[in-house]
Amino acid sequence: MDAGPRARSEAAQARPAVVATALGALGIVYGDIGTSPLYALKETVRAAGAGEALSREAVLGSVSLILWSLVLIVALKYAILILRADNRGEGGIVAMLALLGARHARPGSRQALLLVVGLVGAALLYGDGAITPAISVLSAVEGLKVDAPALAPFVVPITLVILIGLFSVQRKGTGFIGRIFGPVMLVWFAVIGAIGLLGIAADPAILQALNPLHALGYLVKAGPGTAFAMLGAAFLAVTGGEAMYADLGHFGRLPIRLAWFTIVLPALALNYLGQGALLLADPAAADNPFFQLAPAWIHYPLVAFATLATVIASQAIISGAFSLTQQAIQLGFFPRLRITHTASHEEGQIYVPIVNWLLALATLGAVLAFRSSDALAGAYGIAVSLLMVITTVLATLVALHWGFNPALVLATNGAFLLVDLTFFGANSLKLLEGGWFPLVLAAGVAFLMLTWRRGMQLVEAARREIRMPEADFLARIEAKHLPTVPGTAAFLTAAEEGVPLPLMSFVRHVHAIYERVLIVTIRSEDVPYVPAGERARVVPSTDRMSRVILSFGFMEKPQVPEGIRCAAEAGLLPGIDPDAISYCIGRETVIASDARPGMTGWREEIFALMQRNAEETASYFCIPPRRAMEVGTEIEI
């Protein structure tokens, strides 16, 4: 009888949590797309005008094109469709690859091709991450020129100072900044929506742009050249929409959708309509309609507020790059890199120094090379549009993998893919205008990821040739009557069979074996998190030797001592004190050789360089230095 009231009570208690999470999503998920009104319509009407006087039809067509791009790509494709393709609550390209099992693909198979496509998509996020902070902050600071043209020479230096400060504070963590992201962006959306309403009230005729026929009609009338230029420019309004899927695991499907449909989309629509209304009345305002739409007395405060909003958008991109890197390392697409957890109470707060400073170098280089948001608009969009194509393809494969009706999946996703390809084709026209910049960055990252993965396959093949079967190893130990060393030692390995090379080297050099030996196999699973109860599995080999298999998800830090503690507390390792274990780790030196089949020599040298500069094994697996010892091994590939 009381099940109904109880359910209603639980739902009532859950609502505030959903609203609070949706508020947090405003800053992290929607910072990028929320600052696109600074430059998107400006670039679209510029493409529509093609150097001529801006006509009424061009304004209505541009605004209509942007509004319906937001509806089709962000609202329908991402919010409704793509958010369903989650890997146990986690989203993003890497999570999708794990879901499809592509990382286990054999070379030359269709799965291997799928892996290459997916890794290119992941690499494109780094290219986007270098451009987004540059164009966002530049476009905000350029607002100074509206009232003070004499400040134009200071725009680039101010932008550089802001970006250097942003990248410099990453090592200290972003916990405090993260807590104010949501409220600040809520005010931002309220402000841009209110400014838009003022513009609409001045000329309600702009509401005609809600009719998609204005976009279609002007594209047909303008001709192929202008139409493609407009499509490429209008795409700037939807860049950032991919963050909805990438940040799915942080906020959940419902809060992300709630924030989009109740706050973000209405505010963006109002602002674009308001800018369009201004342009209907004053086509000369096309040089910066966002700031000229606002009353003159708030121009300078709005510049400051816009700069803060773009810093938040940039921070979200940087944090996303850190999270993507952690996932890629766990799944074997990157070498181990030093990852610092900047907040003990929150696992997602991480800092990856080398990624931070390489991204900073690329972003600052983009500002210095392009020097204006207008010029950067040519570089922006092509990487994101290609990423959206790849996401749609992978989402289609996920839907088919899950058993959805093939005809329905192909019809729905095929329609979205056609839209994505159209935008990608339009953005491809920007290739020589700067579109090459993020593509070159993405190509470099994808090459390193594929080189690392292929190199690790070659290393593991070489290990298998050297590695001795457990039965043969135990037989030799018994035959030689080796003395025992008191205590317990854990020997780390990635393989689930055979004797790890560090154990073989230890016995060969020391001519003794530990009283208790644990062969610890570390597995990275294709799921975000592994429950504590499923963390460890123990397979006894002899009375004094056991194999401990530890499983970690791709969103988890592989803490080996904690994993062994889980096994001991579960009674799987009787008589072993987890705090008294010595850890023996192999330090492998990779030697590139032309004598073995594999990669080309120069590519093997790059892999060897990456392997030598990877983070120390003990540090990566959270092993205390005083309990770790290393055994050197040479591996020829």
N, C-alpha and C positions, 0 to 999 in steps of 0.2 A: 504493500500500500504506500509506503514512504519512499519507494525507489525513485519516483518522479521528483519529489521535492529535493531529495539528496542529490540527484543528478543536476537539478537546476542550481543548487547551492554550489556544487563543484564547478559548474560552468561559470557562475558569477565570480568565484574566486579566481578562475583562470583568466577572465577577461582583462583585469589590470595588468597581469604579467604579459599578455599578448600585446597590449597597448604600449607597455614600457619597452618591450623588445622591438616593436615597430618604430618607436622613437629612436632607439639606438641604430636601427637600420638606416634611418634618414642620413646620418653622417657617414657611415661606412659604405653602404651600398649605393646611395644616391648622390654622393658628393660630386662625382664626375659629371653625370648627366644633369645634375641640378645647376651646374655653372655653365652649361652649354648655351643658354640664352645670351651670354656675353659676346658670342661670336657667330653662332650658327645662322641666324637670319641675316646678319650683315653679309656673310659670304654668299648666301643663297640669292639675295636680291642683286648682289654684284654680278653673279653668274647670269641671272635672268636679264639684267639690264644690258650686259655685254658692252659696256662703255657708252651706252646711249642714255637718254633721259628715262627715268623710271616711270613706267606706265601703271595705271590702276590695275590692269590685268596681270602685270608682272608681280605686283605686291600680293594680290589675292591668290595667285597661283603659287607663290613662294610660301606664304603662310599655310595655305591648304596642304601643300606637299609636306611641310614639316609636321603638321598636326597628324596627318594620316600615316606618316612614317612612324611616329610615336605609337599610334594605335596598332598598326600592323606588326611592327618588329618587336616593340617592347611589351605592349599590353597583351597582344594575342600570342605572339610566338614565345617570348620568354616567360611572362607572368603566368600564362595559362598552360602552355605546352612544355617548354623545356624544363621548367621547375619540377616536372613529374619524373624526369630521368635522373633520380638521385641514387647514390650508392650508400644505402643505409643512412640517409640524411645528409650526406656530403655531396657537394656539387663541384663543377669545374672539369676542365679537360682531363687532368690527370686522374681524377676520381672516375671519370667515364671510361678511360682506358683500363683502369683496374677492374671496373665492372664487366667490361668485355673480355677481360683476360688477355689483352693484347701483349702484355709484357713477356708472356711465356711463349711468344711466337717463334717458330723456327725460321732461320734465314731463308728467304726466297718464297715463303708462303704468303697467302693472301692476308693472314693475320699480321705478318711482318710489314706489309704495305700499309695496313691499317695503323700499325704502331708508328710508322714514319709520319703518316698524315697527322696523327694525334700529337706527336712530339713537335711537329712544325706549329700546330695550333698552340701548344703550350709556350713555345718560343716566341710566338707573336705577342703574347702578353708582356714579355720583357720589352719588345719594341714599342708597344703601346705605353708601357710604364715610363719610358724615357721621354715620350712626346707629351703625354698628358700634363705633367707638372709644368712643362715649359710653356705650352700654349695657354693653359688656364691662368697661371700667375701673370704672364705677359698681358693677356687680354684684360685682366683686372687693373693692372698698373697703368695700362694705356688710357684708362678713364681720366687720368690727370690731364690729358691733352685736350679734353673737351672744354674746360674752363681756363686752362693755362697752357697754350701751345708751346710756350717757351720752355716747358719742362720736358719736351720730347726727347732731348739728348740724355736725360737722366732715367728714362724708362728701363732700358736694358741694365744699367748698373744697379738700380733698385731691385729689379727682378733677380739678378744674380745674388745679391745680398740675402734676399728672402729665401731663395732656394738653398744657398750654402748653409744658412741657419737651420733650415728644415732638415737637411740630411745630417747635420752635425748633432742634432738632439736625438737622433734615432737610438744611439747607444745607451741613452739614459732611460729608454722606455717611453711608451706613449700612453701609459695608463691614465694619467690625469687628463691629457688632451682627449683621449678616447671618451672619457665620461662627459665631456662638454660638447662632443661632436653632434649628438642628436639634438639637444636643445638649440644650439647655434644654427644648425641647418633648418630646424623647424621655423625659427624666426626668419631665416633667409627665404624660405619658400613663402612665408606669409608676406614678406616685404615685396618680393617680385610679383606675387599674385595681386597685391594691392596696387602696385604701380601699373600693372597690366589693366586692372579695372578702370583706373583713371583714364588710360588711353582709349579703352573701349567706350567709355562714357562720352568722350570727346567726339568719337566718330563710330557709332554702332554699325555702320555699313560693313565694317571688317568682319562681322559675324557671318557674312556670306562665305567666308573662307572655310567654314565648317562643312560646306558641300564639297566632296572630293572631286566633283566634275570640274571645279576651277583648276585644280592641280593637273588633272588629265588633259583638260582643254588647252591649258597654256603650254604644257610639254609638247603636245602635238603641233600647236601653232608655231612654237619657237623653232622647231627643227631639231634634228638629231644632235648637232654640236652643242647648242645651248641647253637642250634637255639633259644631256649627259653631264654637262658642267653643273647644272642645277641639282641633279640627283647626287652628285659627288659632294656638293656643298651642303645639301639638306641632310646628308648622312651624319654630319657633325652633330646634329641634334640628338641622335640616338646612341652615339658613342658613350660608353659607360653603362649601357643596358646589359652588357654581358656580366657586369658585377652582380646582378641579381642571382645568377646561377653560380658564379664563383664563390659567393659568400653564403650560399644556402645553408651550409653546416653551422655557421655562426648564429643565424637568426631563425631559421625554419621557414617553411613555405608560407604559412598563414601571415606572420608579421610582415614579411616582404611584400606580399600581395596587398595587405591592408595599407601599408605606407604608400604604395604606388597609387592605388586607386582612390584613396581618400585625400592625400596631400600632394604628392609629387606631380602626378598627371594633371590635376586641376590647376595647380600653380603654374606649371610650364605652359599649359594651354592659354591661360589668362595672359601670361607675359608675352607670348608670341603674338597673340591677337592684339595686345596693347601696342607692341612695337609696329605691327602692321598698320594699326589705325594711325599712328604717328606718321608713317611713311605715306599713307593716303593723303594726309593733309600737307606734309612737307617732305617731298622726295629728297631734298637736300640733306636730310638727317640720316641718310643711308650710310654715312661714314662711321657712325657709332650709335645706332638707334637705341641700344639698351640704356646707355647713360643719358642720352638726350630725352628719353621718355620720362625720366624722373624729374620732379621739380628742381629748379636750379639750386635751391637752398640746401638740398641734401646730396648734391653731387659728391662733395669731398667725403662726407661720412659713408656714402654708398661705395666709393672707391675703396675705402678702408674695409668695409664690410665684405665687399666682393673679394678683396685680397685674402681676408680670413677664410672665406668660403672656398676659395681655390686652394689655399694651403690645406684645408681639411680634405678636399678632393685628392690632392697630391699625396697626403698622408695615407689615405685609403689605398691608393695604388701601390705605394711603397710597402705597406704592410702586406698587401696581397702578393707582392713579389717574394717577400720573405716566406710566406705560407706555402706558395707554389714551390719554392726551392726545397723546403723541408719535405714536402710530399715526393718530389722528384728524387731526392736522395734516398728516402725510404724504399722507393720502388726500383732503385738501381739505375736511374737515368742520369745521375750526377755523382761525382766523387763526394766523399764525406767532407763537409765544410764545417767550420766552427760556427755553432749556433748558440747564442746566449739567450737564456730566458730572463726577461727583464722584469717579470712579476711572478713571485712564487705562488700566488693564489690563482693565477690564470695561465693555463697552458698555452693559449694562443698568442700571448705577448712574447714574441721572439725578435731577435736581432741577428742578422747575418752580415758581418762586417764587409766581406768582399763583394757581396751583392749590392749592399748599400752604396759603396764608393764607386763601383763600376756604373751603377745606375745614375749616381750623381754626376760622374764624368760625362756620360752620354747626354744627360739632361742639360747640363751647363754648356756642353758643346753645341746642342741644338739651339739654345738661346743665342749664343755667340754667332753661329753660322747663319741663322735665319733672321734674327733681330726684330721680328714683329710677328704678331698673331696672324696677320694676313698671309705672310710668307709661310708660317708654320702650318696654316690650313692646308697647304698643298701636300705637306708630309703626313698630315693627320687623316685618319680614316681608312687608308688602304689596308693597314695591318688588321684593324678591327673588323673590316668588312670580310676579309679572308678568314679571320677567326670565326665569324658568324656562319660562313659557309661550312667550315669544318664542323662546327658544333651541330648544325642541322643534320649533316651526314651521319655523325656519330649518334645523335639522338634517334635517328631513323633506325640504325642498327640495334640500338638498345631496345626500342619498342618492338622490333621484330624478334629480338632475343627473348623478350618477355612474353611473346606469344600473342600480341595484339593482331587484329585482323590485317593481313598484309595489304589488301586493297585500300582500306581506310588509312593505314599508315602512309603508304606511298602517295595517295592522293593529297592528304593533309600536308605532310612534310615536303612533298614535291612542290606544292604551291609556295610554301615558305622558301624553299630552296631557289625557286625561280626569282622571287623577290630579292633574296640575298645575292644571287649571281648578277642581277641587274645592278644593284648598288656596287658590287665589287667591280663590275665592268666600268661603271661610271668613275669610281675612284682610281681605276687603273690609268685613266687619263692624266692623273696627277703624278705619275711615276717620275717623270723628268723634272717636275716642279718641286721635288723633295720627297715624294713617296718612296723613293729608293732608300731613304735613311732608316726608317723602322724595319724595312724588309732586310736590309743588310745586317742590322743588329739581330733580327730574328734568325736569319740564315746562319750567323755565327754561333748563336746559342744552340740551334738545332744540330749543327754539325758537331759541337762538343758533346751534346747529349748522346747522339748516335755513336760517336767515336768511343765514349766511355762505355756504353752498353756493349758494343761489339768487342772492345778490349777486354772487358770483364768476362765475356763468353770465352775468349781465347785463353785467358788466365785460368779459368775454371777447367777448360779442356786440358791444359798443361798440368794442373794439379791432379786431375784424374789419372794421368799417366804415371805420376810419381806416387800418389796415395796408395797405401797398402790396404788390402781387405782386412777387416777386424780379425777374422779367424786366423789368417796367416800371422798377423802381428802378435796375437795372444800366444800362438804356438811358439813363436821365436822367443817371446818373453819367458815362457815356461822352460824352454830348452836351455836358455842361457842362465837361468837361476839368478836373475838380477837382484841386487839388494834393493830394499825399499827405503824411501825417504818418508819420515813421519809426516802426517798431515794429509790434507786434501788439496788437489790442484784441479783447476778447470781449464780445459784447452778449447779455445773458441774456433769454430768452423762454420762455413756456410752450407756445407754438404750434410746430407742426412744419412750417409753411409760411408764406410771407409774410415781410416785413421787420419786425423788432421796432421798436416805437415809439421806444425810446432811440436806435437807429441813425438813424432818420429825423430825430429832433430834433437829434442831433449834427451831421448833415450840414447841416441847415437853419440852425443857429446858427453853426457854425464855418466852413462853406463849404469843407470839406476832408474827406478820408477817410483812414483808416489804411492803411499799406502792406499789412498783412495783416489781414483781418477774419474773426473766428470768430463765427458766430451759434450760441449755445449754447442748445439746447432741453433742459429738465430734465423728465424724466418720472418719475412715481411709479407703480411697477408694483403689480399686485394679488398680489404674492408677498412674503414676509418679507424675503428677501435676494436680491440679484442677484450672480452670480459675477463676480469681477474681470475675467475674460476677456470677459464680455458687458456690461461697464460702459459702454463708449463705442462709438459708431458714427459715422463721418464720411461726409458726402455733399458732394462738391465742387460748387460753383456756378460759379466762375471760377478763374483761376489764383491770385487773391489773396483769394477769399472762399469759405469752407466752412461747412457747418452741422455742428455737433458735437452728437449726441444722447446725453445721459447718462441712464442708467436707474438708479434707486435703489429698493430695496424699502421697504415701509412700516415696517419695523423699523430702518431705517438712517438715519443722519444724512447729508443730502445735501451732501457735501464736493466742491464744484465744482472747485477747483484740483487735488485728487487725481484726480478723474475725467479732467480734461484731461491730467494727467501720465500716466495709464494709456494714453490715446490716443497721446501722444507716444512713450512707451516701446514701444508696439506698432508704431511706424513709420507711424501713420495721419496724422501732422502733420509731414511732413519740413520741416526748416529752421526750426522754431518752438521757442524755448526756453520751457518752461512757467513758469519762474521770472521771466520778463521780460514777461509778459502784463499789460496793463492791462484792468481790468474796468469796463465801463460799464453802470450799473444804472438802471432807470427808477424815479423816485419819483413814484408816481401819487397824485393828489388826487381822490378820488371826490366828485362833486357830485350830491346827490339832486335830481331834477327831475320835476315832474308832466307835463312835455311828452312824456316817453317812456314806453311801456308797461313794466311791471315789477311791483315790489312797491308796497304802499301807502307814502305819503310818510314816515310815522313809522318804518316798518320800514326804509326806505332810509336814514333818518338813523341808525338803530342800526347798520346795516351800515357806513356811512361812519365812525362812531365806532370800530367794531372795526378797520376798515382803517387808520385813523390811528394807533391804538395797537398795531398789530402790530409785531413785532420788525423791526429794520432788515434789509433784504434781504441786504446784504453779510455781516452777522454770522450770519444764519441759514444762508447757504450757505458759511460758513467762508472768506470772502474777506478777505485781509489789508487793513486800512484804508488802508495806504499805496498799495495798488494798485487802489483802487476810486474811481470818480467817478460822480456821480449826475446824471441829466438829468430835469428835472421835466416832468410831463404831467398835464393835467386830463382826467378821464374823467367823462362825464355819463351817469347811469343813470336 
